[in-house]
Amino acid sequence: MRQYSPLTILAYVCGPVLILLSHLGALLVFMTGLSWGAIAWVVGWYGIRMLATTAIYHRLLTHKSYQAPTPVLWVGCVLGAAAGQMGPSWWKAHHLAHHRHADQPRDLHSPCMPPKGVNGLYWSQGGWLLSRHFFPAKLPIDVEQDAFLRGLDRLHFMPLIALCALSYSIGGVEYLGAFCLSTTLLFHGVQTVNSLSHWVGDQPFSTHDDSRNNAFVAALTLGEGWHNLHHAFAASSRHGITLQDGQVVYLPDPTYRFIQLLEAVSLASRLQRPSEARLLARANSTVLPAAGETTPSEPNLAATR
């Protein structure tokens, strides 16, 4: 287990504390109500910060499913931190650990390990953040070597607090409540990938774990709910893919469309996506492997468009 300095421990602990406070702050909307402007504030910041989490934290920073200029990475990570998703080192460390041990005892937020059922859903939906497993065993070297991202990781709470202050300065208590509601909804939207997408949905691809394609989660997370595809081809920039009657079918994936938009304005390149032949070769068999078996390593995908 990595040894953290007292200041880093304090900085990391700020994350779950601020998320808990956002849950309490969301109750303000019952006192103030929500004007149309405040509703737009909730929805707009939900979408912007969700996109930063999915397109930048997840598909770019963690899985390198496409390439982008450093400023795009930095700005996206600031917005990801403003989402209450902790810092880039912390986020990438936990997500890679999830892929290494998906739905096995060392998967820290699987709903498929004891306790299962309702308790397992609570655990994967956020309960694990309040446990001793909150601190990553190892931080990613590539992120730690980037001075900006390393500093942002330790000061991850600053963008969230800054957005909170901006909300209050624009619309007082009403917009403060709207900010807290947006942050709370965003937190639980992201967590449904950990919980519901390992519990409910179909499994068109063989992954040797319980990852599933879940349309409801995909709608909440701008395409991240096509989770079975992601576990089958972790480096794919497109998650919205399934198989039906032996054919490849493409599903709505707003995050992928955003990455394509970045590509159109020369802010993204080398988008990776598996060929249809490889997708069909990974089709699930009628007998699924038991959850908890080791998933074979997926080789790097060739850059395709």
Residue pairs with C-beta under 8 A, 6 or more apart in sequence:
1 135
1 137
2 135
2 136
2 137
2 138
2 139
4 12
4 135
7 154
8 154
9 135
11 154
11 155
11 156
11 157
12 86
12 90
12 134
12 135
14 156
14 157
15 84
15 86
15 90
15 129
15 156
15 157
16 129
16 130
16 134
18 84
18 157
18 160
18 161
19 84
19 126
19 129
19 183
19 184
19 187
21 180
22 84
22 179
22 180
22 183
22 184
22 187
23 180
23 184
24 180
25 176
25 177
25 179
25 180
25 181
25 184
26 177
26 180
26 181
26 183
26 184
27 177
28 173
28 174
28 176
28 177
28 180
29 38
29 174
29 177
29 178
29 181
31 173
31 177
32 38
32 173
32 174
32 177
33 174
34 42
34 174
34 177
34 178
35 174
37 171
37 175
38 171
38 174
38 175
38 177
38 178
39 178
41 167
41 170
41 171
41 175
41 178
41 179
41 182
42 178
42 179
42 181
42 182
42 185
43 182
45 163
45 179
45 182
45 183
45 186
46 182
46 185
46 186
46 189
47 222
48 79
49 79
49 80
49 82
49 83
49 182
49 186
50 83
50 186
50 189
50 190
50 221
50 222
51 222
51 254
51 255
51 258
52 76
52 77
52 79
52 80
52 82
52 83
53 80
53 83
53 85
53 186
53 190
54 221
54 222
54 223
54 224
54 255
55 76
55 255
55 258
55 259
55 262
56 72
56 73
56 76
56 77
56 79
56 80
57 76
57 77
57 80
57 85
57 88
57 91
57 92
58 95
58 224
59 65
59 66
59 237
59 255
59 259
60 66
60 68
60 72
60 73
60 76
61 73
61 76
61 77
61 88
61 91
61 92
61 143
62 91
62 92
62 95
62 96
63 234
63 235
64 235
65 235
65 236
65 237
65 271
65 272
66 237
66 259
66 262
66 263
66 268
66 269
66 270
66 271
66 272
67 268
67 269
67 270
68 262
68 267
68 268
68 269
69 267
72 262
72 267
72 268
73 149
74 148
74 149
74 152
77 88
77 149
77 152
78 152
78 159
79 159
80 88
80 91
81 87
81 88
81 152
81 156
81 157
81 158
81 159
81 160
82 159
82 160
82 162
82 163
83 160
83 183
83 186
83 187
83 190
84 160
84 183
84 186
84 187
85 91
85 190
86 153
86 156
87 149
87 152
87 153
87 154
87 155
87 156
88 143
88 149
88 152
88 153
89 136
89 139
89 140
89 143
89 144
89 149
89 150
89 153
90 136
90 139
90 153
90 156
92 140
92 143
93 136
93 137
93 138
93 139
93 140
94 108
94 109
94 136
96 140
97 106
97 107
97 108
97 136
97 137
98 107
98 108
98 109
98 110
98 194
99 231
99 234
100 106
101 107
102 110
102 207
102 209
102 210
102 211
102 231
102 295
103 110
103 112
103 113
103 198
103 209
103 210
103 211
103 291
103 292
104 110
104 113
104 209
104 292
104 294
105 113
105 292
107 113
108 128
108 133
109 123
109 124
109 128
109 194
110 120
110 124
110 194
110 198
110 210
111 120
111 121
111 123
111 124
111 194
111 195
111 198
111 199
112 120
112 198
112 199
112 210
112 291
112 292
113 120
114 120
115 123
121 195
121 196
121 199
124 191
124 194
124 195
124 198
125 188
125 191
125 192
125 194
125 195
126 187
126 188
126 191
128 134
139 153
143 149
143 150
143 153
144 150
144 153
152 159
160 183
163 179
164 176
164 179
164 180
167 175
167 176
167 178
167 179
168 175
168 176
168 179
171 178
189 220
189 221
190 221
190 224
192 214
192 216
192 217
192 220
192 221
192 225
193 217
193 221
193 224
193 225
193 227
196 214
196 216
196 217
196 225
197 211
197 212
197 213
197 214
197 217
197 224
197 225
197 227
198 209
198 210
198 211
198 212
198 227
199 210
199 212
200 212
200 214
201 212
201 213
201 214
201 215
201 217
201 225
201 227
201 228
202 212
202 213
202 228
202 242
203 211
203 212
203 213
203 228
203 284
203 288
204 213
204 228
204 229
204 242
204 243
204 244
204 283
204 284
205 228
205 229
205 231
205 232
205 233
205 243
205 279
205 282
205 283
205 284
206 232
206 282
206 283
206 284
206 285
206 288
206 289
207 228
207 231
207 232
207 295
208 289
208 293
208 294
208 295
208 296
209 231
209 291
209 292
209 293
209 295
210 291
211 227
211 228
211 230
211 231
211 232
212 227
212 228
213 225
213 226
213 227
213 228
213 229
213 242
213 251
214 225
214 226
214 227
215 225
215 251
216 225
217 224
217 225
217 227
218 224
218 225
218 226
218 239
218 240
218 251
218 252
218 253
219 225
222 253
222 254
222 255
222 258
223 239
223 240
223 252
223 253
223 254
223 255
223 256
224 230
224 239
224 255
226 239
226 240
226 241
226 242
226 251
226 253
227 239
229 236
229 239
229 240
229 241
229 242
230 236
230 239
231 295
232 282
232 298
233 274
233 278
233 279
233 282
233 298
233 301
234 298
235 272
235 298
235 300
235 301
236 272
236 273
236 274
236 301
237 256
237 259
237 271
237 272
237 273
238 250
238 253
238 256
238 271
238 273
239 253
239 255
239 256
240 250
240 251
240 252
240 253
240 256
241 248
241 249
241 250
241 251
241 274
241 279
242 248
242 249
242 251
243 249
243 279
243 280
243 283
243 284
246 280
246 283
248 276
248 279
248 280
259 268
259 271
260 268
260 271
262 268
263 269
263 271
270 303
271 303
271 304
271 305
272 300
272 301
272 302
272 303
272 304
273 301
273 304
273 305
274 282
274 301
274 304
275 302
275 304
